Amino acid sequence: MKKALIGFGGHAREVMVQMGTKLPCFVDDEYVDNNTLPLSMFNPKKYLIMIAIGDSEKRFQVMKKLPKETIFFSFIHPTALILDNVEIGEGTFIGAYSILTTNIKIGKHSLLNRSNHIGHDTIIGDFFSAMPGSIVSGNVTIGNKCYLGTNSSVREKIEICDSVIIGLNSGVVKNINSSGIYIGTPATKFKIKK
């Protein structure tokens, strides 16, 4: 079977560049152009797939549309350091110069961009997104559909619940028990003004 991506935005193009190959790219039918294929024509018997969309929630929503028999592939850039006792879920992308140390579990359909660091004894759920330069210290637990913005960091021994977005350059120094957007250092919940 051939490999293909779902998505053709910036992240999908970065995936292809880091893989060193051009792949067929499926998108929602209304966005099809000369470079893409309609998602309605995706055949799980012909393609191994990766959902190459940077947004955790959107990646999750696309996953729900796919046939049950879809088979996913993962990619780890050759410059990434995957050290000892690291479990990586299917459909995951680990980009250039990322470092995963020891006793780590990363869920399905996760995205570690360029130069991400994941510390020891960390458990991360499905549909995780880590943008360039973000760092997770040791003994951290992160739920499903979480997003770490560029250059954000998480202190050791922290727990973060599902569906949390950490803004760029933010620092998580205490547990996060409520879904939402968190910004600044210490990261605090962003309240939308009405």
C-alpha positions in Angstrom: 0.0 0.0 0.0 1.1 3.6 -0.7 1.5 6.2 2.0 -0.7 9.3 1.9 -1.6 12.3 4.1 -4.8 13.9 5.1 -4.3 17.6 5.0 -2.3 20.0 2.8 -1.7 22.9 5.0 1.6 24.0 6.5 2.0 21.0 8.7 1.3 18.5 5.9 3.9 20.2 3.7 6.4 20.2 6.6 5.7 16.5 7.1 6.6 15.8 3.5 9.7 17.9 3.6 11.0 16.1 6.7 10.1 12.7 5.2 12.0 13.8 2.0 9.1 12.8 -0.3 5.9 14.0 -1.9 2.8 12.1 -0.9 -0.8 12.1 -2.2 -2.8 14.5 0.1 -6.5 14.1 0.8 -8.6 17.1 1.9 -12.3 17.7 2.5 -14.0 17.8 -0.9 -14.8 21.5 -0.9 -11.0 22.3 -0.6 -9.8 20.1 -3.4 -7.4 21.8 -5.9 -4.8 20.6 -8.5 -2.5 19.4 -5.6 -5.0 17.4 -3.6 -7.5 14.6 -3.7 -11.0 14.5 -2.3 -11.4 12.8 1.0 -14.6 11.2 -0.3 -12.4 9.1 -2.6 -10.0 7.8 0.1 -9.7 4.1 -0.1 -8.3 2.4 3.0 -7.3 -0.7 0.9 -4.9 1.5 -1.2 -3.3 3.8 1.3 -1.6 3.9 4.7 -2.5 7.3 6.1 -1.3 10.0 8.5 -3.6 12.8 9.6 -1.2 15.8 9.0 -3.2 18.6 10.6 -1.6 20.7 13.3 -4.8 21.4 15.3 -5.5 18.5 17.9 -9.3 18.9 17.8 -9.4 19.0 14.0 -7.2 15.9 13.8 -9.6 14.2 16.1 -12.7 15.2 14.0 -11.1 14.0 10.8 -10.3 10.7 12.5 -14.0 10.1 13.3 -14.8 10.4 9.5 -12.4 7.7 8.4 -13.4 4.1 7.7 -12.8 1.7 10.6 -10.4 -0.4 8.5 -8.0 2.6 7.9 -4.4 1.8 8.7 -2.1 4.5 10.0 1.6 5.0 9.7 4.0 6.9 12.0 7.1 8.8 11.1 10.2 9.6 13.3 12.8 11.9 11.8 16.3 10.4 11.8 17.7 13.2 13.9 15.2 12.6 16.7 16.5 10.8 19.8 14.2 8.1 21.0 16.1 6.7 24.0 14.8 4.0 26.4 11.4 2.4 26.9 9.4 4.9 24.8 6.0 3.8 23.4 4.6 5.8 20.5 1.0 5.4 19.3 0.0 4.9 15.7 -0.3 7.8 13.2 2.2 9.9 15.2 4.8 12.3 13.7 8.0 13.1 15.5 10.0 15.9 13.9 13.6 16.8 13.6 15.8 17.2 16.7 13.1 16.1 19.1 14.3 14.2 22.2 12.3 11.6 24.1 14.3 10.3 27.1 13.0 7.3 29.1 9.8 5.6 30.3 7.5 7.6 28.1 4.1 6.8 26.5 2.7 9.0 23.7 -0.8 8.3 22.4 -2.2 7.9 18.9 -2.2 10.6 16.3 0.2 12.8 18.1 2.4 15.5 16.6 5.8 16.5 18.0 7.1 19.3 15.8 10.7 20.4 15.5 13.0 20.3 18.6 10.5 19.1 21.2 11.7 17.5 24.4 9.7 15.0 26.5 11.1 14.1 29.9 11.2 10.8 31.8 8.1 9.0 33.2 5.7 11.1 31.1 2.3 9.8 29.9 0.6 11.7 27.0 -2.8 11.0 25.6 -4.1 10.8 22.0 -4.1 13.7 19.5 -1.4 15.6 21.3 0.3 18.6 19.5 3.6 20.1 20.5 4.7 23.1 18.4 8.4 23.9 17.8 10.6 24.2 20.8 8.0 23.1 23.4 9.3 21.1 26.4 7.6 18.7 28.8 9.6 17.9 31.9 9.6 14.5 33.8 6.7 12.9 35.6 4.1 14.7 33.7 0.6 13.4 32.7 -1.2 15.1 29.8 -4.7 14.2 28.6 -6.2 13.8 25.1 -6.4 16.6 22.5 -3.9 18.9 24.2 -1.8 21.5 22.4 1.5 23.1 23.5 2.3 26.3 21.7 5.7 27.2 20.3 8.4 27.4 23.1 5.9 26.6 25.9 7.1 24.5 28.8 5.6 22.2 31.4 7.3 21.9 34.8 7.9 18.4 36.3 5.2 16.5 38.2 2.3 18.3 36.5 -1.1 16.9 35.4 -3.0 18.5 32.5 -6.6 17.4 31.7 -8.1 16.8 28.3 -8.6 19.5 25.7 -6.2 22.1 26.9 -4.3 24.6 24.7 -1.2 26.2 26.1 -0.2 29.4 24.4 3.2 30.1 22.9 6.0 31.0 25.4 3.7 30.0 28.3 4.9 28.1 31.4 2.7 25.5 33.1 3.8 25.4 36.8 0.7 24.0 38.4 -1.9 21.3 37.5 -4.6 22.1 35.0 -7.9 20.5 35.8 -10.3 22.5 33.5 -10.3 22.4 29.7 -9.6 25.7 27.9 -6.8 28.1 26.7 -4.0 28.9 29.1 -1.4 31.7 28.5 1.5 33.3 30.3 3.8 32.2 33.1 2.4 30.9 35.3 -0.1 29.7 32.7 -3.6 31.0 33.6 -6.9 30.4 31.9 -7.8 32.9 29.2 -11.2 34.3 29.7 -13.0 35.5 26.5 -14.6 38.9 27.0 -18.2 39.1 25.9 
